[in-house]
Amino acid sequence: MGHEKHLEKMNQTVTFWLVRKLIVGLLCICSTAATFAQTATVSGVVKDDTGEPVIGAGVLVKGTTLGTITDIDGHFSFRADDLNGVLVVSFVGMETQEIPMKGKGTFDIVLKSSNTLLEEVQVVAYGAQKKVTLTGSISSVNTDELLKVPTASIGNMLSGVLSGVSSIQSSGQPGGDDPDVFIRGISTLNTMNAKPLYLVDGVERSFFQIDPNEVENITILKDASSTAVFGVRGANGVIIVTTKRGKEGKAKINASFSYGIQTPTRMPEFVNSYDYATFLNEAYTNDGKDPKFTPEAVEAFRTHSNPIIYPDTDWMELLFKSSAPQTQGNVNISGGTERVRYFISMGMLDQKGFFKNHDTRYDANFNFNRYNYRANLDIDFTKTTLVAINMGGRVEKRNFPRSGDDINQLFRRIYWATPFSGPGIVDGKWIKGNSQYLPVGLSDGLGNIYGRGYGSKTTNVVNLDLALTQKLDFVTKGLQFKIKVAYNSGYDHTKERATSIESYQPWYRKDVTWMEHPAGSDPNEVVYIQDGEAGLISYAESFGKSRDWYAEASFDWKRDFDLHHLSALALYNQSKTYYPDSDYPGIPRGYVGLVGRVTYDYDNKYLIEGNVGYNGSENFAPGNRYGFFPAVSGGWVLTQEEFLKDNPVVNFLKIRASYGIVGNDRYHPYGTGFMDRFLYLPNSYFIGSGYQFGTGTSWSPGAYEKSFGNSGLSWEKSAKQNYGIDFSLFNQKLSGSIDYFYEKRTDILAKASTDPIIHAMSLPVLNLGIVSNKGVELNLKWNHKINSFRYWTNLNVSYAKNKIVYQDEVPSEYTYTLKTGHPVGQPFGLKVRGFYYEGMEDVADHSYVLKEGDVVYEDLNHDGKIDDNDKTAIGYPSYPLLNAGLTLGFEYKGFDFSMLWVGATKTSRVLEETFRKPLGETYDRSLMSHQFTDRWTPETAATAKLPRATIDGVKNNYRDSELWVKDASYLRLKNIEIGYNFRLPFMPKIGMEKMRVFMTGYNLLTFDKLKISDPESMSSGVPQYPVMRVINFGLNVSF
């Protein structure tokens, strides 16, 4: 333990020393660049070709760091050394101008619109390409869009903004709200094997907890042409996060701060004690049994005449606050000279939980603190040698309550609580219900959290990159060599502080027969009998660590021969991960690979590209270890042809197509995050107690099978096709793309599911499945400016539907019972005819004597009985097949407004446990409000949505059926932002270029049919921390 603490302390010391030294050095560069003598004033105004002021245009003296940006009226003013230089004026989407000053200090400048489509650059795998020449399917979003969303995890910021990307947030827990992200749906047999590859600055890293202020853009690679270079890791798509870098110019400081209020989007609603007692008594009466609750208890629940003995507690109100705060802040500085450029960022996030803290000895709430840092440095050592240094990381601290069970069971236990199980905290005492007066349901809402202690986990993550790029024009023009190494380190320290606390039970004095009572005391007086003692707070700790490195070396060549444009890439990479979250954690996991790419275009008109990845994986035997993954794509830019060139309506039109094969080598058993490794190893055995022989009961030592290996195993192979159109119309006001894709995944890694249960060993992983996946994506963007009013709208729609072509399952003469032919994760169950009534005809045998109000199922195979052969596909999978996002916004002078609507459909939630069965598995747990109000009674027979109250009929009524598969389609106001840019007289005097106030909202409105839980939540069975709504207020200033 002492060694672990020493390592942690040394790790933190080195990290902070590096941060301090790098920041001090870069600040010295900044201050040096800012100390040039400034003696002359340069001022003026910048307008566009319509006469409107250009806000935020850069005005810089060429070759220096002297300059500024224009204000909301297009004006600029700054001090310069003299008036003999050249002004460089630039703005996105407009042609850059260079204007000799010639002793002049005042300028009226007009910028003309440029054809940005021909110049815009897109991040791709291991590099960047002009968008006009792209032939693959790629989407991207920049930091401006990300910063509009006030959520802790960047993954949630992707929801609805990019076609082909599905981001599903099932929890709002502070520090635990990362979503499940899928690219173009699911093409394999379980969702854990469908996760995309995440890269940050070209290195495999998680991006969820990066400060969005550090991010330049996020790029999604979707088809085989764009992901083939990742070979055995590219089948599920790739997400590339590119962080910000400094640009030549004076130091720019940007600071932002925001304060937000979090509230749950939706909390479950439970009945009060009176309704609970009414339901349970009705259930027993319906079954011909005596009621459980006495008339005295029912009346006390109704009148609240005795709230201690017969309590009526709203556990949601007692345990949870109505809201919790969230604060975020960031300061970054960027700039540089011609030779050195820098970007430095420091950020913080403080996210509070919404639990009330009843035990004042400690804080047992969920809390999350995160401190991000980044320093990116580019140094031109010579005109041909560039060195790039990245250092980033974060320090996190999570606080959480200790639970009587696994912390993942916390909300499950809370939702089991009955309203009469105790009055909660009364005069500082924890009062529990007494079974002497309450016959059932004493599952107390405080029991799994109150007085149990707390835990905290501190995590320190460091990422270091070093890259050297050397131009080799002396060998051949356009050739360069690049070498890059990266190192990632993580360390966590978990502390557990366990304790206990006393509780009390209320008794009528007359029932406490084991104690003497004072003379004349009231026999009906309520007294408290203590149970247990408040314990000391104990201490336990544990440690975790992670470490990996990555290295690549490449030759990159780009050359133009008149109208012929050629490029080529040859790259070798290797990585190693220590302490992997898998079996054999002591053996590092490694990858090696070769990458090749060739692109050619003629006059930006005819485009062709070839990509190849050659990768090795530890999961397969030597003969199958390496795989070859090729892809080819092509495109035709019709607007470069004479018949469409300079067309007043069609500004840009490109058709493209791609085909390739990519792979997957990872297998997560049972859909967990744990990963099996070395899948080819030979059979393994246990040495243990062995066997029993004859009729004896004694065990003879021996060996027995543990697992089978499979030396012939190979990677999953995914053959992908993509056909797309990119266009821009009406002077680039309307732009968009349409894609159709088809994927066929074969040799899917899975275990046999038709084996007999009599064997003892774990069966091997096989290449045992085939899944097809196809769909359509649509992107439309409209951007228009009328005088000072600019407005825009963006629409993206994605539809992806998969089908299991083959998987191992028991054959059946009833094909409708088979999963083959249906989507992955398709729910199956019985079809419902309705609720039973006397005289109902053609009712099959339900293995139970039906009574009025019981569920009647359809006998699909007409054999006269209801069993598993009557189960069929019902509803949709838990992930949506159709996703859409609509962004609307405008800018007018200093005001700006935008909102994002997100929708999803063709998705279902299968209700389980608390959400399905009233009273739970043990018939003494909670009862949800809709289970009470929607139940069948003789009076509601025509309108009832749920079966009658019963105990005996539970097995029949709550079988897997379409009654419990609910439509989870929704339309949600995912994000809204309103801002105003001030331009006040004091701002130029202190060098302030921008001051903006803003308000943002997250998950503000939801329209859905589910109602009983948040429609995005995946946790129908085991509830999690609720998804949160956030209202946020902030300030952003720039100097």
N, C-alpha and C positions, 0 to 999 in steps of 0.2 A: 504493500500500500504506500509505503514511504517513497518507493521508486516511482510509482504512478504520479504521486503528488509532485515529485521533483521534475518529472517530465512535463507535467501540466504547467508548472511555474516557468520552466525553461522555455516552453513553447510560447507562452504569453509574453515573456520578456523579449524573446527574439522578434516576435510579431510587432510589438509596440515600438521596439528600437528601430526596426526597418521602416515602419510608418513614420515615426518622428524624423528620422534622417532624410527620408525621401521628401516629405512635406517641407521641411526646412530648406532643403536644397532647391526645390522647385519654387518656393516663395522667394528665395534669393534671386532666382532667374527673373521672376515676375517683377520684383522691386527694381532690379537692374534695368529691365526693359522700360520701366516707367519713369526713370530718372533723366531721360534725355531732356535737354533744354527746350522749352516751348515758348516761342516768342511772337508768333503770328497767329491771327484768327482766320480760320477757314469756315465759311458758313454758306447756307443756300437751302434749296428745296428740291426734292426729288418727286416727280410725278410719272404716271404711266402714260401710254399713248392715247388714253381717253381724257387726260387732264386731271385724273384723280390722284391725290397724294399717295405715295407708297410708304406704308408703315413698316419700319423694321429693316429698311434697306441698309446694307453695310457700305460705309464710306471710309476709305483707308488710303493713306499716302503710301504708294507702292514702295516695297522694300523696307518699310518700317512697321512699327506697331502702333503708329499714331492714327487715330480715327474714332468713329462712333457709329451709331445707328440712328436712323431717322425716327422722329416722334410721330404722334397720331396725325399731325398735319403735314407730314413729309419733310419737316425742317430738320436741319442738322447744324451743329456748330462745335468746333473743337480747336485747340491750340496746336500749332505745328512749328517746326524749326524755322522754316522759311516758306516762300511761295514759289519755289522753283521746281517742285516735284511733280509727280503724276498722280492724280486722283483715280482710284479704282472703285467703281460703284457697282454693287451687285445685289441681286435679289432672286430668290427661287422662282423659276418660271419666266425670267426675263434675261435678255442679253446683257452680259457684263460690259461696262464701258470703261475705257481708260482715257482720262481727260488731262492733258498738260495744263498746269496752273499758269505758267508764264507770268508770274507776278500778280496774278489776279486772286482775290480772296473771297469773292461772292459768285455763286454759280446757280443757274437754273437748269436742272438736268431732267431729261425725259428718257425713261427706259422703255424699250420695246419688248413685246412678248416674244419669247423664243419657242422653238419647237422642242419642248422638254422631252417628248417621247424619244427623240433621237439621241439625246444626251444623258437621260436618266440611267443610273447604274443600279443594278440589283445584286444583293449578296447571294452567292450560290455556294455549293460545297467547295471548300478549299480555294475560295477566291471571289471574284465579282465579274459580272458581265453587263454589257449594255442591255437594257430591257428590250430594245427593239429587236435584238438578235436572239432572245431567249426562245428555246423550243420546248422546254419542260413546263410542268405545271407548278407554279410557285406563287405564294401569297406573302405579303409582308405588311407590318404595321409599325409606325414610328412612335417615338416616345411621347409626342403630344397627345395621341389618343390614349396611351396607357395612363398618363397622369390625370386624366379626367375621372378615373375610377378610384374611390377612396377605400381600397381593400388592401389587406396586408400581403396577400399572395399574388404575384404577377400572373399565375395561372388563371385566376378568376378574371383578370383584366382582358383575357382573350375571348371571353364569352360574347358571341354575336358580332364580333368585328371582322372575322375572317371566314371566308367560305371554306368548307371542308374540315373545319376544326370544331369539335364538340368539347366544351369545357363544362363539367357537371360538378357543382359544389354540393356536397352532402352534409357538411358540417361548418359551423361558424365558430368553432372553438379557437380562442386566442392561441396563435402559434400552431394550430392544427387544422387550418381551413384550406389546405391545398386541394384542388379539384382533381377529378379523373379527367384526363385529356386523351381524346382519340382523334386520329386523322383519317377522314373518310370511313368512319364507322369501324366495324370489327370484321376481320377476315380470318380469324383463327378460332379455336374451339373454346377458349376461355379468355376473359377480359384482361387478366394479368399478363398474358402473353401477347396482348395487343397494344402495350404501351409504346409510344414513340421513343426515339433516341433524342436526348437533350444535349445540345452543345452550347457552351458559352465561350465566345472568342475561339471557336474551333476545337475546344477540348470538352470531353464528356464530363458534365457537371450538372447538378440540379440547379434550376434557375428560379424556383418558386419564391425563395426568400431574398432575392437580390432587390436592392432599392431601385425602383423604376426610374429615378432620376439619373441613374448610371447608364441606362440603356439607350442606345441610339435607335435600334430597330430590332424587331423579331421577324424572322423569316421562316415560312413553313414550306418544306420540300415534300411534294405529294406523289409524284409519279416516278416510274423507274428511271427515267432519264436523269432526274435530279438526285436520286438516292442510290443508284447502282454503285457509285464509288464507295459507299459504306458497306457494300457486300452483305455479309452475314448479319449485319445489324440494321439493314435498311428497309426491311419488309413493312414495318409499321409507320413509315414516314419519319421525318427528321425535323426538329425545331432548333433553329440556330438563333442564339441571342448574341448580338454585337454590341459591345459597350462603347461609350463615347470616347472620342480622342480629341486632343487639342488641335487648334488651327492657328496658323500664323496671324498675329494681330496682338493688340494690346490685351492686357489681362481683363477678363470679364468675370465678374462675381455674380452669382445667382443664389438667392436665399429664399426658402419657402417654409411656411409653417401652417399647419392646419389643426383644427380641433373638431372632433366629431362625436356624435352620440349614436350608440348602437342600441337597437331594439330588435327582438326576435320578429321575423316575418310572420311566424305563425306558431302558436303553442297549442298542444292538445287540450281539449276541454273535457272535464270529468264531472260526473253527477255529484250532488250533495248527498248527505247521509240519508235524508228522507227518501229520495228517489232510489238510492241503492237498496235500502231496506224494502221498499215497495217492490222492486224488481226481483230481489232474491226470494221474498215471500211468495211472489207470483210464480216464480219458477218451481218452488216446492209444491205449491198448490196445484199447478198444472200437471205435475208428476204424481199427484194423489198423495202427497206427504204433508206433514204438519209444517206450518211456517217456521222459519228460523228465528225471526225477531219477534219479541213479545209486543203486545199492543202498547205497553208502557214505553218501551224503547222507541217504537215508531212515532208515538205522540211526542216524546221528548225531542226526537230529531226534527219533527215538524215545527215545534214551538220554540226550540232552543232554550228550553226551560232549565236544563242541567248540562251546560256545555263542558263540564269536566268529566262526568261519568259517561255522558252521551254526546261526545264532541261532533262537530261538523267543520272540518278543517279543509280549507282550500290550500293544498300543498304547493300549487304553482305560485300562489301569492306569498306564502310563508317562506319559501326557499329562494325565490328569484326577485331581483330588482326589476323595475320597469325598464331601466336603461343602464348603459355602462359607457364610460368615456373612451375615446381613442385619440391619440395625438401623434402627429407625424412632423418631422422637420428635416431639412436638408440644406447644406451649404456646399456649393461647388465653385471652383475657379478654373478657368481654362484660358489658353492663349499660347503665345510663343513667338519665337523669332524665326528667321528663315532656316536655321539649323536645328533648333530645339523647340518642340511643342509639347504641351502638357495638359492633362485634365486631372483634377483632384476633387474628390467628393467625400463628404462625411454626412451620414444620415442616421436618423433615429426613429423608432416606432415604439409607442407605448400603448398596449391594447389590454384593457381591463375586462374581466369576466363579469357576469351579471348575477352571480350567487350572492346571497346575503351571508354575512359572516357572523354566525350566532355564538361561536366559541371565541371569546375575546383574548384567549391566550396566544393566538397566532392568526395569520391570514391564510385561510384555506380556499381562497377564491382561485379561479383560473386567471392567470395574468401572463402577459408575454411582453418582454422587452427585447428589442433588437437594435444593434448598433452596426451599421454598414460603413465600410471604408473602401476607397478605391483610388489608385494613383496610376494613370497610364501615361507613359513617357515615350516620345519618338525623338531619336537623335540621328541626324545626318552626319555621320563621322566624316564622310567624304561625299562628293557628288554622286558616287555610285554605291555607297554603303549606308544602309539604314538599320539601326538597332531599335527595336520596340520592346519596352519593358512594361509589363502589367503586374500590378499587385492589388489584389482585392480580397475581401473577406468580411466576416461579420462575427460579432459576439452576441449570443442569444441567452436569455434566461427565461425559463418557463416555470411558473408556479402552478401547482394543481392540488386538489384535495386528495387525501387518502381515502380509499373506498374499502368497504368490507369485502368486495370482490375485486376482480380485475377492473381497472379504471374504465375500460370500455363497456362495462356492465352498469355504470353509474346511473345513467338516465333510464335504463331499462328497469332498475330497481325503484327509482323514484316514481316512474309511471305505474308501478304496481301498487302504490300506496292507496289505501282506502281512506275515505274522509273521516271515519269514526275511529281510526286506529290510534288516535291520540290528539290532544289539543295543541301539541307543539311545545313552545317555550312559554311558561306561565310564571311570572315573577322571577325570572332567571332560572327556573327549574325545567328540566326536560320531563314532561309528563307523558307517559305512555298509556295506551288503553288497557283495560282490565278484562280478561276473558271471563271473569266472574259474572259480568253484566253484558258482555258483547260476545256472541257465539262464534263469529267468524271474522276474518279479514283484519287482523291486527298487524298488517304490514305497514310499519310506520315510515313516513316519508323522510324522517331524519336519520333513520337507523343505519343507513349505508354511508353516511357522510359526516354526521355531527359527532364531535368529540373523538374523531379517529386520527387527527393529525393532518399533516400536509407533506408535500414533497416539492423539490425544486431540481431543475436540470439546467446546467450551464453548458453551452456549446460554443466552441471556438473553431472557426473554419478559416483557413488561409489558402488562397490561390495565387500562385506565382507563374508568370509566363515570361520567357525570353526568346525573342525571334531576331534573326539576322537575315537581311535581304541584300544580296550582292548582285548588282547589275554586271552582266558579262557581255556587253556590247562589243568588246574587243575580240570575242570569239565569233559571235554573229549577232547582228542587230536584233534587239527585242528579247534576248535571252537573259534570264536571271536565275540565281540559285538562292534557295531559302532553307534555313534550318531553324527548327523551333523545338524548345523543350518546355514542359510544364510540370509543375509539382503541386499537388493538392494535399492538404493535411487537415484532419479534423480530430477534435478531442472533446469529450463530454464527461461531466461529473454530475452524478445524480445523488441527491441527499434525501433520505426518507426519515421523517420525524413522526413516529407513531406514538399514540397515547390512547387514553380512554377517559370516559366521563360517567359520572353517576346519573341514574335516571330514577324516576319515581312513578309509582302506580297509585291511582286514587281508589280509595275504599270508603264505603259507608262504615262509620265507626262500629256499628252493630255487627258487621261481618268480620271484624278483626278479632277473632275469638282467641287468638294465641297471646294477646296482650291485655294488661290491666288498664282500665280507663278511669279517669277522675270521676269522683262522685258528682252526679248531676249533669254529666255531659250528655249532649244531644246524640241519640243513637243514629240519627240520619245525617249527622255532620260528616263532611268529606274530609278524610285525613290522607296524608301521603306516606307511603312506605318506600323507603329508599332501597335501591338495588345497585350494587357496585359502588366504586369509589373513583374519584378523579385521579388518574395516574400521572406519573412523571412523563415528560416528553423524551422519548428515546432517540437514538441517533444511529443511522446506518448509511453507508455510502457505497456506490459502485462507480466504475469507470468504463468508458468506451473510447475507442479510437478508430481512425480510418486514415489511410494513406495511399496515394497512387501517383504514378507519373506517366507522362505521355511524351513521345518524341516523334518528329517527322522531319524528313529531308526531301526537297523537291527541286526539280527544274521546271521553270515556267517560261514559255516562249510565246511572244505575240509579234506579228509582223504583217504589215500592209504592203501589198504589191499592186499599186494603182487601185483598182476597185476590188481586188481580192484581199480578204481579211482572214488571216489564219492565226490559230493559237493552239498550243499543246501543253499538257501537263503530265509529268511523270513524278510520282510521289511514293515514298516508303514511310510507313508509320508503324509504331509499336507502342503498346501500353501495358501496364501492370498494376493491378489493384490488390492491396494487402488487406487482410482481415475481412474478406467478403462476407456478406450476409447470406450464407449458404452452408451446405455441408462442406466439410474440410476447410474450416475457416483459417487454419494455420497455413494453408497452401495458397500463395497469391494466384489470382486469376489473370490470365494474359491474352492479348490479341496481337497478331502481326498481320500486315497487309500491304498490298501494292495497289496503287491507283493510277489509272490512265485516262486522259481525256484529250480529244481532238475536236476543234470546232473550225468551221469554214463558212464564210458567207461571201456572196458576190454583191457588192454595192448595197449592202443591207437589204437585199431583196430575196435571194435564194439562200436558205440556211440549212446546215446539216451539222449534227453533233454526234459523237460517239463517246460513250463512257464505259469503263470497265473497273470492277473491283475484284481483287484476288485476295481472299482472307483465310486465315487459319483460326480454328477454335479448339479449345481444350476439351470440349464436350464429346468429341468424336475420335474414333480410333485413327491411328496414323494413316491408314489407307483412305479414309474418308475425311481427313482433317481439313483439307484445303478445298475451297470452292471458287468457281469462276462465275462472275456475275456481270454479264454484258448488257448494254442498252444502247439503242440508237434512236435519234429523233431528227425531225426535219421541219422546216417551216417555209412559208412563202408570204412575203410582204407585198400584197397586191397594190398598195398605194405607192410603191416604188415603180410600178409599171406605168407606161405612158398613158394608158387608157384611164387611170385613176389618179395620176399625179396631179397635185394642186387642185384636187376636187374641192369645191366650196362646201360640200356637205360631209363627205367622207375624208377625214384628215388622216386616219390610219386604219389599216385593215390587214390582219395577219391570220393565216390559218396554220395550224401546227399539229403534229402527231408524234407519238413516241411509243416504243415497245421495249421491254427489257425484263430481266429476271433478277430479283433480289432475294435475300434470304433472312432466316431467323434461326438462332441456335439456342435460345433460352427456353427453359421449361420450368414453370412454376407449378408445383403440385397443388391440386385442390383449390386453385385460384388464389393462393396466398402470395405474399410478397417474398417468401422464402424461395430460393432457387436451387434446384438439383444440379450437380456438376458431375463431370467425368462419367457420362451416361453409358460409356462403352465398357466400363470395368467388368471383369468376370464376376461370376456368382459369389456372394458373400454369405458367411454363416455365423450364427451365434454359438457360443459355447456356454451352456447353462445347465439347468436342472434336467434337461433332456426328455425322457419318455417314461411312461408307465407300461409295464408288461403284465400280461395275464390279467388276473382279477384283483391284483394287489393295488394298494393306494400309494405306495412309495414310488419316488421318482429316481430313475437311474441317470447319472450324468451322461451328457452326450452333446453332439452338435446337431443343429437343425438350420434350415434355410432362412436367411435373412432377406436377401433380394437377388433378383436375376439381372444380369447385365445384357447388353446388346452391342456386340462389336460391329454389327452391320449398320448401326444407326447413322443417319446423315441429317443435314439441316433441312428445315422447311424451305420450300421453294415457292416463290410468288411470281407468277407471270402477269405483268401489268401492261395494259394498253390505255392510252389517253389521246383524246382528240379534242382540239380546242380552237376557239376563235377569239382574237383580241381586236378591239375596235375603239376608235375615237371619232366622234361626229360633232358637227356644228361648231367649228372652231374650238375643238377640244372641250366644249361644255359638257358633252355626254361621252363617257367612256365606259368600257366594261369588258367582260369576257364570259364565254360559255364553254364549259368542259363536260365531256362525257368520258367516263372511265369504266374499265372492266378489269377485274382481278380474279385470278384463279390460284388459290393457295393449295399446294399439294404436299404430301409427305409431312403432314402436321404432326408435331410431337405430342403424343398422348399415350395413356396406358389403356390396356384392354379392359373393357367393362362387362364382358360376357363370360368371364371366367367363373368356375364354380367356387363357392365360398368355403369349401372344405380344405383348401390349401392354406398354409401358414405363411408363405413367403410373400414379399412385395414383388409384384410383376414388373418387368422391365418397361422402359419407355420405348415406344415404337413409332415408326412413321406410319400413322394410322388414320389420317383424316384428310378430307378434301372440302374446302369451302370456296364458294364463288361470291363475289361482291361487285356490285355495279351501281352506278348512280350518275347524277347530273349536278353541276354547280353553276350558279349564275351570279355574276357581279355586275352591278350598275352604279355609276357615279355621275351625278349632275352637279356642276359647279358654275355659278353665274354671278356676275357683278353688275349692278345697276347704280351708277354714280358711287355714292359712299356705302351702298348696301350690298353686301355679298352674302349669298345663301348657298347652301349645298344640301344634297341628300345622297346617301349611300345605301344600297340594298344588296344583301347577299342571301342566297338561298342554296341550301345543300340537301340533297337527297341521296342516301346510301342504303341499299338493302342487300343483306347477305343471305346466303342459303347454304345449308349443310348438304353437300353433295354425297358425302360418305362419312360415316363414323361408326365405330364399333358399338352395336346395340343388338339386343336379343331380337331375332326375327319375330314377326307377328303377322297373322293372317289379316289383321285389321290395320291397314296401312296408316289410318288416321292417328294411331297411337304412337307412331314412330317420329323421332326427332328429325330424321333425315328428310330433307325437302323443306325444312322450316328454318327461320333465322336462328343464329346462335343465341341462347338464353331465352328462347320462346317458352312462355308458361304453358303448362298442360293442366287440364282439370276436367271436371264434369260439367256438362251443359245443364242449365236449370230450367225446368218447366214452370215452376212457380211454387206457391205455398199450398200445402195439402188442405183440402176441404172434403167434407163428407159427400160421397157420390162421385168423386173424381175418378175418371175412367182410365183404363190402360196404364195402371201404375205398376211398375216392375217391383220385384222383391228388393227391398232396401236393407235386408238383414236387420230389420228393426220395425216395430209396429208403429206406423206413422199416425200422428195426431194432427188435428187442425193447427195450422201455423208452422208445421215442419216443412223442410225443403224437399221438393220432389225433383229428381234428376231424370234426364233423358236416357233411355236404354238404346244407345246407338247401334249396338250389334243385334238387338232384338232377340236376346236369349232369355229374357224374362227376369234378369237380375242385374243389379248395379254393382259393378266391380271395376278394376283397373282397365279392363277391355273397353270401357265406355269413356275413358279419358281421351280428350282431343286437344288440339291447339286452341288456346283462348287468349285474346288480347294481343299485346305486343311485348317485345323485350323491354327491359328497364332503361336501356339507352334509346334516345329518340332516333327514328329513321329520317325525319325531316326537321331541319333546323333553319332558322332565318334570323337575320338581324337588319334593323332599319335605323339609320342615323339621320337626324334632321338638325340643321343648325344654321345660324346666320351671324354676321358681324355688321355693326352699324356704328361708325365712328369709334367710340371707346367701348361700346357694349359688345358682348359676345354671348351666344346661347347655343347649346347643343343638347340633344337627348338621344339615347339609344334604347330602342325597343327590341327585345329578344323573344322569339317564339320557338316552341318545339312541339311536335305532335308525332303521332304513331308511336307512342310509348305508354307503358302501363306500370302500375305498382301493384304487386301482389301483397295484400295485407296479411300480416302475421301477428301472432301473439296478442299483445294488448290491443292492437288495432283491429283484430279479427274476433277474438273470443272474449265475450263479456265474462268477467270474473276469473279469467285466466285458466291455466291448466289445472290449478288446485281448487278452483271454484270459490276462492276467497280473496281474489285480487281486485284491481280497480275495474270500474265500469265507465266507459266513455259516454259522453252526452248523447252522441248520435245513436249509440247502441240502445239507449233507453227510449229516445223519442221516435226512432224509426222501427221499433220492434212490432211484430204482429200481435194484435189483440183482437178479440171478436169485433170491437168497435172500429178498428183500423184495417180490417182484412182487405179492403179494396185499395188501400193506399200504402200499406206497409212495404218497407224496403228490406227489412231484416226479419229473420225467423222469430218465433215466439220465445219467451223466457222459459228455459228448461235446463235441468241438469242431466236427466236421462237421455235427452235427445242431442246432446252436444256432439257425440261421435258422428252422428248422421249429418247434422245441420252445418257443421264447420269443416267438412271435407274440402279438399282442394276443388274449387269450382269457380265458375265465372262470377259468382256472387262476390268473390273477394279479389277479383282482378279489376282494378279501377283505372279509368282513363286519366293519365297524368299529363295530358296536353296543357300548355299554358302560354299566356302572353304576358310578358313582364316588362315594366319600365325599369330596365336594368341600371341605367345611369342617366343623370341629368346634371348639367353644369350651366351656371349663370355667372358671368364675370364682367368686371369693368376696369379698364385701364385709365388711371389718373394721369393727368399732365399738369402738375402744379408748379408755380413759379420757383419754389426752392429746389426742385429736383435737379435742374442743370447746374446749380451752384455747388451742389455736393457730389456731382458726378453720377447721379441716379438716372438711369435711362428708362427704367420701367417700374411702375408700382401698380400691381393688380390685386384686387380683392375678388374672391369667388366663393360660390356656394355650390357644393356638389351633393347629389343624393344617389344612393345605391340600393337596389331592390325596393324601390318605393311603392310600386303598385303591382299587383298580380291578379290576373283574371284566369281562373281555372275551374275545373269541375271536381277536383279532389277534395278540397276544403279541409279535410281532417288533419293534413300535414302539408308541409311545404312541397310543392310538386317537383322541385329539383332534387329533393332528398332521396337517397337510395336506401335509406335505413328503415325499411318497412318492418324487418324482423327485430333487429337490435337498435333501438333509437340512439341517436348521437346528439351532441350539442346542437341546438337549433341554428339554422341559417339566419344570419343577421341582416337587418336593414340599417343603413348608415346615413345620417345627415351631417354634412361636413362644412365647416367654414374656414377659409384660409386667406393668406396673404403671400404674394410673391413679389420680390423686388430684385432688380438687376442694376449693377453698376458697371 
